[in-house]
Amino acid sequence: MPLGNGDIGLNAWVEGNGDLCFYISKTDSWDDNGRLLKVGKVRINLEPNLSGSASEFTQTLQLMDGMIHIQYGRGDTAMVIRLWVDAHHPAIHVEVDGLRRVKVTAAIELWRTERYALPSIECSDVMDTPDHNAPPGSIIVEPDTVLSQLPGRIGWYHHNIKSVGPEICATIQGIKDFERVDPLLHRTCGVVIMAENGERLDDLHLVSPCSASHRFSLYVLTRHPATPQQWLQAVDAEIEVCEEVSMAKRREGHQRWWREFWGRSWIHVTSADGAEVSDEAFCVSRAYALQRFINACAGRGRHPIKFNGSLFTVPAPGAPGDADYRRWGPGYWWQNTRLPYISMCTSGDVDLMAPLFRMYSKDLMPLFKFRTRRHVGHGGAYIPECIMFWGDLFSETYGWTPFEQRSDKLQASPWHKWEWVAGLELVFMMLDYYEHTCDKAFLRERVLPTAHEILTFFEQHYKTDQGGKLVIHPSQALETWWDCTNPMCEVSGLQAVVDRLLALDKKLTSAEQRNFWSALKKKLPDLPTREVDGKAMLAPAEKFDNKMNCENPELYAVFPFRRVAVGRPGLELGIEALNYRWDRGDSGWRQDDIFMAYLGLADQARENLVSRAKNKHSASRFPAFWGPNYDWIPDQDHGGILLKALQAMLMQTDGQKIYLLPAWPKKWDVDFKLHAPGNTVIEGVVTNGKLVKMTITPRSRSKDVIVPVNV
């Protein structure tokens, strides 16, 4: 079972002997190779052994409280364990209670006990090469350090004594003179375990003596840069603050956070007719709730959610390596990274978007600007598709030819060489955030500066034709079409971003900004179209060739950029593009479900969504551990698409307009609460195809809600 507080994550299970085990992970536990490591593993043993109560054993994930509840036996012999990751402190709590007196031992179980070479190298590992032929043993993993001489406590840490990637990447990529603190060197992350009346047996074992009640707290902290001693001092300070609050009050505050989270929004789907449809509705509802829970468990940390496993990777059958392994490695691909976030405005989980915006629009924007000037010789900023968390391109992507020896300073890999859509999508998502929250400071300090840099890049990078229109060439349409002119993603993104900026209240923007946007708008080409069998439809680009992957960039005008959607002109262009798309699918990062919903195709969207909700990892018991699909386990792209598709079937927004039930199947009833722009909340109930209840807050927004006439 997964558990977490947004920054610290657990994979927890009970073994056949009755021991509780859990892996601990953290959003910023990067090692000296730039890999996101598990922090470690802990075992909780009860003595006398309670595995004989297996027939009366239960392990329950209590979503409403953000806890795992484990019970051995019944009645006078029952023992209960509550496991939770404190929503307000960097702490894991293990509470054991019952009428029997037992001894409880916490044991540290580490696997990084000595230096070793990685058995495989993934695409974004710092030593990977364009031909994926890195020398064996070229990535060395350093061991953890077990703490000693901690009275009444035990613990361990991982301290980066070297930094492998940043200097290599910066030198090859021509950005060595960009001033920054090394993101890896002296990063220290670890855990200190303490217990009420705890007795330290040795460096790896802490015992809570025989009693009917036990309390363990595990404090998990990262500091960068920090010596081990500085890290330990920081842990001690956190312990002092946390321990001033009683366990009962900590638990109460934790439960309150989770209950408020579940009260923000919901979508509960039930059947309008028949058992088969009821099974479909249950699978979709459960998948929606559990994926949103996983997002909350990993979405409040220092860095964005990792699409390829989030915090919840475990050793997988057939995978090389241990619990630290994840296919594709430590890097961030924008097209994958955005997918866990695209539903968060509508669910009201805008707080979970902070790590994404902080990394891309704040922490790394100075580097993006510096690199743009260095690589292409003009202003603005482009955001590469593939970056490490500190902003450098993957070694494999940029290539290993030194910067000074290149005439073309851009990355060598053709998979993303001319793919510029990340910046436009980032700004579009930030505008969604502003529209929903009405946070003027965020607009002024984050959205407008980011938008200026991204739009300046396009305005300066491409020339205009005789008609004064930008000619976006050379370019590509995602990873799929490598030889393009005026690709749909960039054209629809530019149109959408500029129009939304111009629609902002003039009191919030300057005349200089509006003049720039208006001038750029006049230069933008039309959405590209093509004709097949006498039918007009959206096209991947004005000119496109050399198909290398299986995305559908022509439908980016539908989503994410919503130029063609319910309530907008050209809907048939999108429907025909969907009908004639080259590639189809309902798993992983494939967005067909969302395209169908935004085009108002209720039955197709339902069929795809149900298939997605039932497509879990066969070797995982947890119903929302998807994958591996194209990514890894649990696949956060698969779940992210599921969340947004279900929302878009139920509600879509366009500026101030709110479209209810634009693609809702008649076979499903629903009880929902969702968020719309303008701090608007809509609750409703649909029964037998009819909207039987609706509450809109504030009521003044009722005039903007559009419901199909037959509903």
Stockholm file with secondary structure:
# STOCKHOLM 1.0

chainA/1-711         MPLGNGDIGLNAWVEGNGDLCFYISKTDSWDDNGRLLKVGKVRINLEPNLSGSASEFTQTLQLMDGMIHIQYGRGDTAMVIRLWVDAHHPAIHVEVDGLRRVKVTAAIELWRTERYALPSIECSDVMDTPDHNAPPGSIIVEPDTVLSQLPGRIGWYHHNIKSVGPEICATIQGIKDFERVDPLLHRTCGVVIMAENGERLDDLHLVSPCSASHRFSLYVLTRHPATPQQWLQAVDAEIEVCEEVSMAKRREGHQRWWREFWGRSWIHVTSADGAEVSDEAFCVSRAYALQRFINACAGRGRHPIKFNGSLFTVPAPGAPGDADYRRWGPGYWWQNTRLPYISMCTSGDVDLMAPLFRMYSKDLMPLFKFRTRRHVGHGGAYIPECIMFWGDLFSETYGWTPFEQRSDKLQASPWHKWEWVAGLELVFMMLDYYEHTCDKAFLRERVLPTAHEILTFFEQHYKTDQGGKLVIHPSQALETWWDCTNPMCEVSGLQAVVDRLLALDKKLTSAEQRNFWSALKKKLPDLPTREVDGKAMLAPAEKFDNKMNCENPELYAVFPFRRVAVGRPGLELGIEALNYRWDRGDSGWRQDDIFMAYLGLADQARENLVSRAKNKHSASRFPAFWGPNYDWIPDQDHGGILLKALQAMLMQTDGQKIYLLPAWPKKWDVDFKLHAPGNTVIEGVVTNGKLVKMTITPRSRSKDVIVPVNV
#=GR chainA/1-711 SS CEEESSSEEEEEEECTTSCEEEEEEEEEEECTTSCEEEEEEEEEEEESCCGGGGGGCEEEEETTTTEEEEEESSGGGCEEEEEEECSSSSEEEEEEEEEEEEEEEEEECCSCCSCEECSCCCTTSTTCCTTSCCCTTCSEECCCEECCCCTTEEEEEEECCCCCHHHHHHHHTTCTTSCCCCSSTTCEEEEEEEETTCEEEETTEEEEEEEEEEEEEEEEEEESSCCHHHHHHHHHHHHHHHHTSCHHHHHHHHHHHHHHHHHHCEEEEEESSCHHHHHHHHHHHHHHHHHHHHHHHHSSSSSCCCTBTTTCCCCCTTCSSSTTCCTTTTCEEHHHHTGGGTTHHHHTCGGGGHHHHIIIIIISHHHHHHHHHHHHSSSSCCCCSEECTTSCBCHHHHCSSCGGGCSSCSCSCTTSTTCCHHHHHHHHHHHHHHHHHCCHHHIIIIIHHHHHHHHHHHHHHSCBCTTSCBCCCSEEETTTEEEEEEEHHHHHHHHHHHHHHHTSCGGGSCHHHHHHHHHHHHHCCCCCEEEETTEEEECSEEEEEEECSCCCGGGGGTTTSCSSSTTSTTHHHHHHHHHTCSCCCSSTTCCHHHHHHHTTCHHHHHHHHHHHHHCBCTTCCSTTCBCCTTSCSSBHHHHHHHHHHHHHHHEEEETTEEEESTTCCTTEEEEEEEEETTTEEEEEEEETTEEEEEEEESGGGGGGEECCTTC
#=GC SS_cons         CEEESSSEEEEEEECTTSCEEEEEEEEEEECTTSCEEEEEEEEEEEESCCGGGGGGCEEEEETTTTEEEEEESSGGGCEEEEEEECSSSSEEEEEEEEEEEEEEEEEECCSCCSCEECSCCCTTSTTCCTTSCCCTTCSEECCCEECCCCTTEEEEEEECCCCCHHHHHHHHTTCTTSCCCCSSTTCEEEEEEEETTCEEEETTEEEEEEEEEEEEEEEEEEESSCCHHHHHHHHHHHHHHHHTSCHHHHHHHHHHHHHHHHHHCEEEEEESSCHHHHHHHHHHHHHHHHHHHHHHHHSSSSSCCCTBTTTCCCCCTTCSSSTTCCTTTTCEEHHHHTGGGTTHHHHTCGGGGHHHHIIIIIISHHHHHHHHHHHHSSSSCCCCSEECTTSCBCHHHHCSSCGGGCSSCSCSCTTSTTCCHHHHHHHHHHHHHHHHHCCHHHIIIIIHHHHHHHHHHHHHHSCBCTTSCBCCCSEEETTTEEEEEEEHHHHHHHHHHHHHHHTSCGGGSCHHHHHHHHHHHHHCCCCCEEEETTEEEECSEEEEEEECSCCCGGGGGTTTSCSSSTTSTTHHHHHHHHHTCSCCCSSTTCCHHHHHHHTTCHHHHHHHHHHHHHCBCTTCCSTTCBCCTTSCSSBHHHHHHHHHHHHHHHEEEETTEEEESTTCCTTEEEEEEEEETTTEEEEEEEETTEEEEEEEESGGGGGGEECCTTC
//
